[in-house]
């Protein structure tokens, strides 16, 4: 599969003056709930109304969706509001039913993307479709697996393709439900700049109060749109309550985020500069995160030294680290002077941490 301008034709043909917006509840719960939310989103920036019909949960016992009856509710959404509809599919049976009820956009979830067998089954069921099909990133940060899923669909003569960046699972506790790993999404954009990419800040954050900031970062990185879970009563939603926003909040988010098209000669320059600065911001945050983790390891070393009454400064170890880092830096175009200054500062902070523990 090669990058082609035609990959984004389905999106360009919409002639949107704002990012593509896919919004609606995490799960279709009742007919009234589905229709009430849809009517509140009717005259907004929302282009596709989403609702989970089948919910592949991590563990059994949680709400797993209303099933096929929810597709009838989505039909009513289209009839009553004119909104196009979207839902997740995870097997051939889902695909057949979604096509039968004329769902306009289908997405493949993170748990499905990890399995080439599931993806191939879905690709075979959708072969030649004119529906839009979006692929969420796999649960773990694996670009080849993500692109492999897209390639299987592309090989099935599905032309209207795109991807959804919803973050990645991690064993570590972070402020995110799923860490964004922006660099991986940027790498995908670099390989396939014309493949539409949508951000899912709801699943990345897991918290509604972080959705705006993640959405802004995504748009600064030239993402094409957003998928935001929306519910008229988020706190009482049957699934993922903490990450859903009200329709009113969604409208305000989109108002604050909207990127207006520029027509002056500086437009391309400004767009590229904003994108590069956003990449710098992402990397800077990663640097701070890594330094914090490094200091926690230093704290552990300090505790061991305290127990064994060992001196904080170990000169031989420090000189070996410095020598190795200078060589590593040279291979990445970093000067010896910069490496020395940076690692001396890091080393001093490590000493401060350890001395605080030893002298406690």
SETIZA-511041 format. One record per residue (C-alpha): x, y, z. Coordinates in steps of 0.5 Angstrom, whole numbers, padded with zeros to 4 digits, always signed. Layout:
REM SETIZA-511041
XYZ/...
END
This chain:
REM SETIZA-511041
+0000+0000+0000/+0003+0007-0002/+0001+0014+0000/-0004+0017-0005/-0008+0023-0005/-0014+0020-0007/-0014+0017+0000/-0017+0023+0003/-0022+0024-0003/-0028+0022+0002/-0026+0027+0007/-0024+0033+0002/-0031+0032-0001/-0035+0034+0005/-0032+0041+0004/-0032+0042+0012/-0030+0048+0015/-0028+0045+0021/-0025+0038+0023/-0029+0032+0022/-0033+0031+0028/-0036+0024+0030/-0040+0024+0037/-0045+0021+0041/-0046+0016+0047/-0041+0011+0048/-0046+0006+0048/-0053+0006+0046/-0057+0005+0052/-0065+0006+0050/-0068+0009+0044/-0070+0015+0048/-0063+0016+0050/-0060+0015+0043/-0065+0020+0040/-0065+0025+0045/-0057+0026+0045/-0058+0026+0037/-0063+0031+0037/-0059+0035+0042/-0053+0034+0037/-0057+0036+0030/-0055+0043+0029/-0048+0043+0031/-0041+0041+0028/-0042+0034+0029/-0042+0030+0022/-0043+0023+0024/-0047+0020+0030/-0044+0015+0034/-0046+0010+0039/-0043+0003+0041/-0048-0003+0039/-0044-0008+0041/-0039-0007+0047/-0032-0011+0047/-0031-0011+0054/-0024-0012+0057/-0027-0017+0063/-0034-0020+0063/-0040-0018+0067/-0040-0011+0065/-0045-0008+0060/-0044-0011+0053/-0049-0007+0049/-0056-0008+0047/-0054-0011+0040/-0058-0011+0034/-0064-0007+0036/-0060-0001+0037/-0059-0001+0030/-0066+0001+0029/-0065+0006+0034/-0059+0009+0029/-0064+0009+0023/-0069+0013+0027/-0063+0018+0028/-0062+0019+0021/-0069+0019+0019/-0071+0024+0025/-0065+0029+0025/-0061+0027+0018/-0055+0026+0022/-0050+0020+0019/-0049+0014+0023/-0043+0010+0026/-0042+0004+0030/-0036-0001+0032/-0036-0008+0028/-0032-0014+0031/-0034-0019+0026/-0037-0021+0020/-0044-0022+0023/-0044-0015+0026/-0042-0012+0019/-0048-0016+0016/-0052-0013+0020/-0049-0006+0020/-0050-0006+0012/-0057-0008+0013/-0059-0002+0017/-0055+0002+0013/-0050+0005+0018/-0045+0010+0014/-0039+0009+0018/-0036+0003+0021/-0030+0003+0026/-0026-0003+0028/-0024-0002+0035/-0017-0003+0039/-0018-0010+0041/-0020-0012+0034/-0014-0009+0031/-0009-0013+0035/-0012-0020+0031/-0010-0020+0023/-0015-0026+0023/-0021-0021+0026/-0019-0016+0021/-0019-0021+0015/-0026-0023+0017/-0028-0016+0017/-0024-0014+0011/-0028-0020+0007/-0034-0018+0009/-0034-0011+0007/-0030-0012+0001/-0031-0007-0004/-0036-0003+0000/-0037+0005-0001/-0038+0006+0007/-0032+0009+0011/-0028+0005+0015/-0024+0007+0020/-0019+0003+0024/-0017+0004+0031/-0010+0003+0034/-0008-0003+0037/-0008-0004+0044/-0001-0004+0045/+0004+0001+0041/+0005-0003+0034/+0005+0001+0028/+0006-0005+0024/+0000-0008+0026/-0004-0002+0026/-0002-0001+0018/-0003-0008+0017/-0010-0008+0019/-0011-0002+0014/-0007-0006+0009/-0012-0012+0009/-0018-0007+0008/-0015-0003+0003/-0013-0010-0001/-0021-0012+0000/-0022-0006-0005/-0025-0001+0001/-0023+0006-0002/-0026+0010+0004/-0021+0009+0009/-0018+0012+0015/-0015+0011+0022/-0017+0013+0029/-0012+0015+0035/-0014+0013+0041/-0008+0012+0046/-0005+0005+0048/-0005+0001+0054/+0001+0001+0059/+0002-0002+0066/+0004+0004+0069/+0000+0009+0072/-0001+0016+0069/-0006+0022+0068/-0008+0018+0062/-0013+0012+0061/-0009+0010+0055/-0002+0014+0054/-0002+0018+0047/+0005+0016+0044/+0004+0022+0040/+0010+0020+0036/+0007+0014+0034/+0002+0017+0031/+0006+0022+0028/+0010+0017+0024/+0004+0014+0021/+0002+0021+0019/+0010+0021+0016/+0009+0015+0012/+0002+0016+0010/+0000+0024+0010/-0006+0023+0006/-0009+0018+0010/-0014+0021+0014/-0013+0021+0022/-0018+0022+0027/-0016+0023+0035/-0021+0020+0040/-0019+0024+0046/-0025+0021+0050/-0021+0014+0051/-0014+0017+0051/-0016+0021+0057/-0021+0017+0061/-0023+0024+0064/-0028+0029+0061/-0024+0035+0064/-0018+0033+0060/-0021+0032+0053/-0020+0040+0051/-0013+0040+0051/-0012+0033+0048/-0016+0035+0042/-0012+0042+0041/-0006+0038+0041/-0009+0033+0036/-0011+0039+0032/-0004+0042+0032/-0001+0036+0030/-0005+0036+0024/-0010+0031+0025/-0017+0031+0021/-0022+0030+0026/-0024+0028+0033/-0029+0023+0036/-0032+0025+0042/-0036+0021+0047/-0043+0025+0048/-0048+0024+0053/-0054+0028+0056/-0053+0025+0063/-0045+0023+0063/-0045+0021+0070/-0050+0016+0069/-0048+0013+0063/-0048+0005+0063/-0041+0005+0060/-0035+0010+0061/-0039+0015+0065/-0032+0019+0067/-0030+0021+0060/-0037+0023+0056/-0039+0030+0056/-0045+0033+0055/-0048+0036+0048/-0047+0043+0051/-0040+0042+0053/-0038+0039+0046/-0041+0045+0042/-0037+0049+0047/-0030+0045+0046/-0031+0045+0038/-0032+0053+0038/-0026+0054+0042/-0022+0049+0038/-0024+0051+0031/-0019+0052+0026/-0021+0057+0021/-0018+0057+0014/-0013+0062+0012/-0012+0065+0006/-0006+0069+0006/+0001+0067+0004/+0004+0065+0011/-0002+0060+0012/+0003+0054+0010/+0009+0057+0014/+0004+0058+0020/+0001+0051+0019/+0008+0047+0019/+0011+0052+0024/+0005+0050+0029/+0006+0043+0027/+0013+0042+0029/+0012+0046+0035/+0007+0041+0037/+0012+0036+0036/+0017+0039+0041/+0011+0040+0046/+0010+0033+0046/+0017+0031+0046/+0019+0036+0052/+0013+0033+0056/+0016+0026+0055/+0023+0028+0057/+0020+0031+0064/+0016+0024+0064/+0023+0020+0063/+0027+0025+0068/+0021+0024+0073/+0022+0016+0073/+0030+0017+0073/+0029+0020+0079/+0025+0015+0082/+0030+0010+0081/+0035+0014+0084/+0031+0014+0090/+0031+0007+0090/+0039+0007+0090/+0039+0012+0095/+0035+0008+0100/+0040+0002+0098/+0046+0006+0100/+0043+0008+0106/+0042+0001+0109/+0049-0001+0107/+0052+0006+0109/+0055+0007+0102/+0057+0014+0100/+0053+0018+0095/+0058+0019+0090/+0061+0013+0086/+0066+0017+0081/+0068+0010+0077/+0060+0009+0076/+0059+0017+0074/+0065+0017+0069/+0063+0011+0066/+0056+0014+0065/+0059+0020+0062/+0063+0017+0057/+0058+0012+0054/+0053+0018+0054/+0058+0022+0050/+0059+0017+0045/+0051+0016+0044/+0050+0023+0044/+0055+0024+0038/+0051+0019+0034/+0045+0023+0035/+0048+0029+0033/+0049+0032+0040/+0055+0036+0042/+0060+0033+0047/+0059+0040+0051/+0051+0039+0051/+0052+0032+0053/+0056+0034+0059/+0052+0040+0061/+0046+0036+0061/+0048+0030+0065/+0052+0034+0070/+0045+0037+0072/+0041+0030+0072/+0047+0027+0076/+0047+0033+0081/+0039+0032+0082/+0040+0025+0083/+0045+0026+0088/+0040+0031+0091/+0035+0026+0091/+0040+0021+0095/+0042+0025+0100/+0035+0027+0102/+0034+0020+0103/+0041+0018+0106/+0040+0024+0111/+0033+0023+0113/
END
